[in-house]
Amino acid sequence: MAIYHCSIKIISRGKGRSAVACAAYRSGTKLTDLATGKIFDYSNKPGVVFSEVLLPENAPAAFAVDRNILWDAVERKETRSDARLAREVEVALPREFTRQEQIDTVREYIIKNFVREGMCADWALHDKRDGNPHAHIMLTTRAFTRNGKWAEKSRTIYKLDPNGQKVPLIDPETGEQKVRVRKGKGVEKLWQTEKVPANDWNDRSKAEEWRAAWATECNRRLDRQHQIDHRSYARQAVEQEPTIHEGYAARKMESEGRVSDRCEINRETKALNEQHTRSLEVANGELYNAASEHLRLYRDVIRDLESESKELSGAIQQAEDAERALSAPVERCKPWERAKRKEQAEQRENALQKRTEAFAALYEFGCATIEAAKSLLQSILQRIRQLRQKQAELRADLERLGEELPVVKHASDLLQPVTSTEQIGVRERLQAIRQQHEAERKAHAEWVEQQRRANMQREQPEPERSPQETLDGAAAQQEQEVRSVADFAAKYRAQNKNSAPKHHRGRSR
């Protein structure tokens, strides 16, 4: 399992350290401090599997050829007895990486975060085959000028007041501004000054940035199950106990068969964390199942609404066709075209019947007119779009949760109750999803009923009449229209029957 480790330290002459000695130890080479003539030989040091020097722009090329030249130049440039000679970044490498992946990861991390900022980097990869591969990165504390010289660490500027004016340096004895006499230049006034760092490498925020960058670089090559995080468990809101540093002495005791207190504490901590992780996985599995159930609810509701919208669209189309058939102009017939008049009467009777059936279908949706039905259809389609958006969001959450739980979500022990008090947050979220599930089911039913009632109230000409009375009145009116047409057709046939024999007798002569 990948473990995050990234520490940042300063190599200072004030603590009796030497940049040349540190470089020799980490690279496993033999280097000489040219200022003192002291030799540091670590060429027999085991576990150094790779080392190299990476240079920024404008740095002398000789530094990459021989690290002894690089760190001797640093020692000569830093003259103070408490000078900061170098900065060291130590990182633990994931054991899941191959050797080449380890080298590529460290190299890209150094180039992106240090070399491009102007630092020289001398790094080495250590691996004693004890399950702890790691890298030491030594960085210079100065940048370079365009001509390849060491740049200054800071520069002096005048202090300015809120108005942008220089602040005078006051003599506490006289209360007046201090002055000094310069040969050939006369009297010169003195002003307050301050030192400004030439770069932000010493800012506290940079340490957080570099630590986060190491996690990001490793996670680019790690699968989702082995991602690392530079934040503490507390900052990640992870309810786990961190282990403590064991150290060389504790590991040596364990290798000799003795029990180290620090190693024993870590074993107990890991056992508790594994138990907590397992309980949390079970609870998250239940959360996955609840979210899946919620997703099925959206699918069922959308399917029902789509079916309802199709039925309503069909009913609207039938009603519009019937209206067009009734409003179509009727061709006038001659008095003797009885068959044609009969056919027209039958067509109108059929059209009235279809109109009655179509509006009865609309009324089942709570609509008395075509306009009301179209309004209801638009509301249903808008509701479908909203539910599809929620469905997509929930599906994305479900996929993310599924990636985090590729095995546990299908495990049989998900059905077993979990009573760990550490899962209260997950339990509350699970209960919230179930409550939301039920609330949305009820809200959908209420929405459908409200749409029906609103359409019925808006289209009723007489609010006091019941829907059944309205339907009966519409049917009676349509029936009366059909009867009037039938009566007209019967009278017309009777008139033609009386005049027809005379007409035929005249033709037979």
Secondary structure, 3 states (H helix, E strand, C coil): CCCCCEEEEEEEHHHCCCHHHHHHHHHCCEEEECCCCEEEECCCCCCEEEEEEECCCCCCCHHHHCHHHHHHHHHHHCCCCCCEEEEEEEEECCCCCCHHHHHHHHHHHHHHHCHHHCCCEEEEEECCCCCCCEEEEEEECCCECCCCCECCCEEEEECECCCCCECECECCCCCCECEEEECCCEEEECECEEEEECCCCCCHHHHHHHHHHHHHHHHCCCCHHHCCCCCCHHHHCCCCCCCCCCHHHHHHHHHCCCCCHHHHHHHHHHHHHHHHHHHHHHHHHHHHHHHHHHHHHHHHHHHHHHHHHHHHHHHHHHHHHHHHHHHCCCCCCCCCCHHHHHHHHHHHHHHHHHHHHHHHHHHCCCCCCHHHHHHHHHHHHHHHHHHHHHHHHHHHHHHHHHHHCCCHHHCHHHHCCCCCHHHHHHHHHHHHHHHHHHHHHHHHHHHHHHHHHHHHHHHCCCCCCCHHHHHHHHHHHHHHHHHHHHHHHHHHHHHHHHHHHHHHHHHHC
